Amino acid sequence: MTNITAQRQNNQPPAKPWFHRPVPLEKGSRIAVIGGGIAGLTAGLALQENGYHVTIFEHDHVPMNRASGNPAGILDPSLTSRESLEGQFYHTTMFRALDFYSSLGRQVFLSRGLLKFTDDSSDDNLYFPDPGTISPPKIRDILSQKLRIKNNVNITSFTHTQKWHLFEGDKPRATADAIVLCGGPLARGFSPTDHLPLEPVRGQITYLNAEKNDDLPRKTLCGKSYITPAFDMNGQMTIVTGASFSRNDTDMSLRGDDHRENLGNAEILWPGISKRDITGGRCAIRAYSPDHMPICGPIADQEQYQAAYKMLKHGPKHQNFIPAPYVPNLYAVTGLGARGFMSAPLLGDLMAALISGDALPVTQAVYESLHPARFLIRALKKGK
Ligand SMILES: Cc1cc2nc3c(=O)[nH]c(=O)nc-3n(C[C@H](O)[C@H](O)[C@H](O)COP(=O)(O)OP(=O)(O)OC[C@H]3O[C@@H](n4cnc5c(N)ncnc54)[C@H](O)[C@@H]3O)c2cc1C
């Protein structure tokens, strides 16, 4: 049982009212998920399995076509100390991700077994038998069968009068009891979420010809960059390596410089690999928060928050604060950064627990470290 459940049973106020859990939503209610990347699909599935009617609205013609659209994704174990909240979070995400993707079927794993180089310049490495390389296209196919997804719908605004009303331009698209925003870097494109500090970070991956299969890694290699084992990509044996990292850059064109950077980093992991022919690549935009933790939870009403907690600059014991004033039934799962495939299944569980009022799948402290309002609270504590 989590701390928060225990607090409720004892009728004691939570320690930090600004992170108070939102009022649970009745089972059977309608939930609109905006964005059909891996965050939207895992949150949508977790909510559906918790008894809600979920519809996912996706701008593109297929889901998982942007950051989640690479031909391969790595489940890369974090070595951050578990004394930190980040370490605790990413440690738990790995267990949940392995369990989740395994439950979708063996075909989801392109390969298992991962060699993690703890220091790029040396032979120091750790072997993990279970993680490895997963196939986002296969995950998309399987999850699309399980969920109600409306493609080619770009939600541009929503208003709240008893229910949420979603619009594409001036066209009404749907009504819903709750909205979960999963639009990656675009999740801040609405007035209630424009305060979320999301930074777009461009990433490019490089495809290398692996038809000649000698002298290639049989396991996934991870260091500063990664190299997948060879797999069949549209009829051609391919290895994928990457990914480049350009902050505040949303240009989507493939760059020769990024390929060269990827090959240089790959060469450290597997000398000789950069002599292979480049057969292509792909570029997409990740969403990062300033503290590099994802953003998952209820959305604060910014004005009311600032009014309710302005005295926090004098310390948390200054007065009795009211429970968090949230925008009613508006949530977000975004800021998944460079490890979205690993974190999305656990974040989906967390979203379902928050909306349904169930026990949290993470500790209270980890929940708070993911809370969308943590940036507002940090600023208020500094008197900003
Ligand atoms: C080059 C690269 C390599 C990566 N490699 C790995 C890896 O190996 N392992 C790993 O775990 N992670 C990796 N990542 C990170 C991972 O891909 C992301 O963290 C993850 O895909 C983010 O998922 P998302 O659903 O939040 O965002 P996205 O996949 O970007 O999904 C957001 C979706 O929302 C839709 N949308 C946005 N606004 C609207 C709107 N208003 N209406 C309707 N739809 C909307 C978009 O069209 C999009 O489909 C990589 C990322 C990049 C860019």
The ligand as an SDF file (V2000), in Angstrom:
LIG
                    3D

 53 58  0  0  0  0  0  0  0  0999 V2000
   16.4830    9.5740  -32.8120 C   0  0  0  0  0  0  0  0  0  0  0  0
   15.8460    9.0380  -31.5780 C   0  0  0  0  0  0  0  0  0  0  0  0
   16.2520    7.8290  -31.0480 C   0  0  0  0  0  0  0  0  0  0  0  0
   15.6480    7.3260  -29.8890 C   0  0  0  0  0  0  0  0  0  0  0  0
   16.0360    6.1130  -29.3880 N   0  0  0  0  0  0  0  0  0  0  0  0
   15.4150    5.6040  -28.3010 C   0  0  0  0  0  0  0  0  0  0  0  0
   15.7330    4.3280  -27.8090 C   0  0  0  0  0  0  0  0  0  0  0  0
   16.5680    3.6360  -28.3760 O   0  0  0  0  0  0  0  0  0  0  0  0
   15.1030    3.8730  -26.7040 N   0  0  0  0  0  0  0  0  0  0  0  0
   14.1540    4.6210  -26.0410 C   0  0  0  0  0  0  0  0  0  0  0  0
   13.6060    4.1750  -25.0360 O   0  0  0  0  0  0  0  0  0  0  0  0
   13.8100    5.8280  -26.5040 N   0  0  0  0  0  0  0  0  0  0  0  0
   14.4230    6.3320  -27.6010 C   0  0  0  0  0  0  0  0  0  0  0  0
   14.1050    7.5700  -28.0680 N   0  0  0  0  0  0  0  0  0  0  0  0
   13.1530    8.3590  -27.2930 C   0  0  0  0  0  0  0  0  0  0  0  0
   11.7330    7.9040  -27.5720 C   0  0  0  0  0  0  0  0  0  0  0  0
   11.6010    7.6310  -28.9370 O   0  0  0  0  0  0  0  0  0  0  0  0
   10.7750    9.0050  -27.1170 C   0  0  0  0  0  0  0  0  0  0  0  0
   11.0100    9.3060  -25.7580 O   0  0  0  0  0  0  0  0  0  0  0  0
    9.3290    8.5660  -27.2550 C   0  0  0  0  0  0  0  0  0  0  0  0
    9.0970    8.0590  -28.5290 O   0  0  0  0  0  0  0  0  0  0  0  0
    8.4080    9.7280  -26.9590 C   0  0  0  0  0  0  0  0  0  0  0  0
    7.1100    9.2730  -27.1330 O   0  0  0  0  0  0  0  0  0  0  0  0
    5.8870   10.2650  -27.0820 P   0  0  0  0  0  0  0  0  0  0  0  0
    4.6720    9.4560  -27.2830 O   0  0  0  0  0  0  0  0  0  0  0  0
    5.9860   11.1180  -25.8690 O   0  0  0  0  0  0  0  0  0  0  0  0
    6.1400   11.2790  -28.2960 O   0  0  0  0  0  0  0  0  0  0  0  0
    5.9090   11.0660  -29.9110 P   0  0  0  0  0  0  0  0  0  0  0  0
    6.3190    9.7070  -30.3280 O   0  0  0  0  0  0  0  0  0  0  0  0
    6.5280   12.2300  -30.5380 O   0  0  0  0  0  0  0  0  0  0  0  0
    4.3420   11.1140  -30.0060 O   0  0  0  0  0  0  0  0  0  0  0  0
    3.6110   12.2960  -29.9060 C   0  0  0  0  0  0  0  0  0  0  0  0
    2.4450   12.1340  -30.8550 C   0  0  0  0  0  0  0  0  0  0  0  0
    1.4940   13.1490  -30.6000 O   0  0  0  0  0  0  0  0  0  0  0  0
    0.9560   13.5510  -31.8510 C   0  0  0  0  0  0  0  0  0  0  0  0
    0.3880   14.8890  -31.6310 N   0  0  0  0  0  0  0  0  0  0  0  0
    1.0320   15.9670  -31.1290 C   0  0  0  0  0  0  0  0  0  0  0  0
    0.1760   16.9960  -31.0170 N   0  0  0  0  0  0  0  0  0  0  0  0
   -1.0210   16.5440  -31.4660 C   0  0  0  0  0  0  0  0  0  0  0  0
   -2.2940   17.1580  -31.5930 C   0  0  0  0  0  0  0  0  0  0  0  0
   -2.4980   18.4360  -31.2220 N   0  0  0  0  0  0  0  0  0  0  0  0
   -3.3370   16.4200  -32.0790 N   0  0  0  0  0  0  0  0  0  0  0  0
   -3.1290   15.1140  -32.4330 C   0  0  0  0  0  0  0  0  0  0  0  0
   -1.9420   14.4940  -32.3290 N   0  0  0  0  0  0  0  0  0  0  0  0
   -0.9010   15.2020  -31.8450 C   0  0  0  0  0  0  0  0  0  0  0  0
    2.1650   13.5100  -32.8040 C   0  0  0  0  0  0  0  0  0  0  0  0
    1.7680   13.4230  -34.1410 O   0  0  0  0  0  0  0  0  0  0  0  0
    2.8760   12.2710  -32.3120 C   0  0  0  0  0  0  0  0  0  0  0  0
    2.4730   11.1030  -32.9950 O   0  0  0  0  0  0  0  0  0  0  0  0
   14.6460    8.0780  -29.2370 C   0  0  0  0  0  0  0  0  0  0  0  0
   14.2210    9.2830  -29.8000 C   0  0  0  0  0  0  0  0  0  0  0  0
   14.8030    9.7640  -30.9500 C   0  0  0  0  0  0  0  0  0  0  0  0
   14.3090   11.0530  -31.5480 C   0  0  0  0  0  0  0  0  0  0  0  0
  1  2  1  0
  2  3  1  0
  2 52  2  0
  3  4  2  0
  4  5  1  0
  4 50  1  0
  5  6  2  0
  6  7  1  0
  6 13  1  0
  7  8  2  0
  7  9  1  0
  9 10  1  0
 10 11  2  0
 10 12  1  0
 12 13  2  0
 13 14  1  0
 14 15  1  0
 14 50  1  0
 15 16  1  0
 16 17  1  0
 16 18  1  0
 18 19  1  0
 18 20  1  0
 20 21  1  0
 20 22  1  0
 22 23  1  0
 23 24  1  0
 24 25  2  0
 24 26  1  0
 24 27  1  0
 27 28  1  0
 28 29  2  0
 28 30  1  0
 28 31  1  0
 31 32  1  0
 32 33  1  0
 33 34  1  0
 33 48  1  0
 34 35  1  0
 35 36  1  0
 35 46  1  0
 36 37  1  0
 36 45  1  0
 37 38  2  0
 38 39  1  0
 39 40  1  0
 39 45  2  0
 40 41  1  0
 40 42  2  0
 42 43  1  0
 43 44  2  0
 44 45  1  0
 46 47  1  0
 46 48  1  0
 48 49  1  0
 50 51  2  0
 51 52  1  0
 52 53  1  0
M  END
$$$$
